[in-house]
Amino acid sequence: MADRRIADRRTDDMGITGTTPPSSAPGRWWPPGLARRDTEAREFMDAPDCDPGRLDRTYRQFRTVNRLVSGWRRVYRQWIRPRLDTERPTTLLDIGFGGGDIPRALTTWAARDRLVLHTTAIDPDDRALRHVAGLPARGVHFEQASSADLVARGDRFDMVISNHLLHHLDATAMEALLADSRALARGLVLHNDLARHPAGYHLFAVATLPLARGSFVHQDGLLSIRRSYRRPELQTVVPTGWRVTSMFPQRLLLTHDGTPR
């Protein structure tokens, strides 16, 4: 998993620090701080001693934020639902469930479509597990574990997914996650993440400003966008066989399909 230390330096709510755009930056000028991926900043909620009240509100607000920007309803219709069956159970693993809203939503949508989906969701952070303990499970098995723990256990699933996880990882952790994903998945792997872009950054900054004092959604969301990839950047750091596609709004979908044809 990603290094969960808070960065020593702090940014203001707009979160831009000055850097010179590299020669490989996008063709049109981008604001300093977005032309290059920020690999130093750490999200405030990842600090072990962060305010528990703000953390709990952040977990609860993930549901609204993900519903508006993550595109999982579309991913479900296009990628997941066609692989489900009305009688044969399909197993799905969510790595790094955070607030638990994504696995609960997927399982609910499948049930409404009268399809059988058995979902397991893991997160190594015990605070995430404590949060979901107070929520209706809706058919999801939540567990405090890492992907490496499940690989060591010999677990396998028909599909493996994650949401907003890739931008947390350094090169070593990214390599480990992708290897674990393939080891755990019999078929499809879907890693859904943010795409770094000025338009998305400034829109998110304005839209979430009312949440800045009550939770970490505003500050950490801006840090996450700065840490996220552009499509060409992500494609260059993943092994052969992984495909990066763009998705509206400002999304990247990293996929690997090991399903027998």
VENFENDA-V901062 format. One record per backbone hydrogen bond with DSSP energy under -1.0 kcal/mol. CO is the residue of the C=O (numbers start at 0). NH is the residue of the N-H. Records with the same first field share a line. If there is no record, write none. Layout:
CO = NH / NH
//
This chain:
11 = 14
21 = 24
30 = 33
42 = 45
43 = 46
46 = 49
50 = 54
51 = 55
52 = 56
53 = 57
54 = 58
55 = 59
56 = 60
57 = 61
60 = 64
61 = 65
62 = 66
63 = 67
64 = 68
65 = 69
70 = 74
71 = 75
72 = 76
73 = 77
74 = 78 / 79
75 = 80
79 = 82
80 = 83
84 = 115
89 = 117
90 = 158
91 = 119
92 = 160
93 = 121
96 = 99
99 = 103
100 = 104
101 = 105
102 = 106
103 = 107
104 = 108
105 = 109
106 = 110
107 = 111
108 = 112
109 = 114
110 = 113
115 = 89
117 = 91
118 = 140
119 = 93
120 = 142
121 = 95 / 96
124 = 128
125 = 129
126 = 130
127 = 131
128 = 132
130 = 133
131 = 134
136 = 139
140 = 120
142 = 122
145 = 149
146 = 150
147 = 151
148 = 152
149 = 154
150 = 153
156 = 185
158 = 92
159 = 189
160 = 94
161 = 191
164 = 167
165 = 168
169 = 173
170 = 174
171 = 175
172 = 176
173 = 177
174 = 178
175 = 179
176 = 180
177 = 181
178 = 182
179 = 183
180 = 184
183 = 156
186 = 257
187 = 159
188 = 255
189 = 161
190 = 253
191 = 163
192 = 251
196 = 200
197 = 201
198 = 202
199 = 203
200 = 204
201 = 205
202 = 206
203 = 207
207 = 210
208 = 211
210 = 214
215 = 219
216 = 220
217 = 221
218 = 222
219 = 223
220 = 224
221 = 225
222 = 226
223 = 227
225 = 37
228 = 195
229 = 233
230 = 234
231 = 235
233 = 236
238 = 241
242 = 254
244 = 252
246 = 250
249 = 194
250 = 246
251 = 192
252 = 244
253 = 190
254 = 242
255 = 188
//
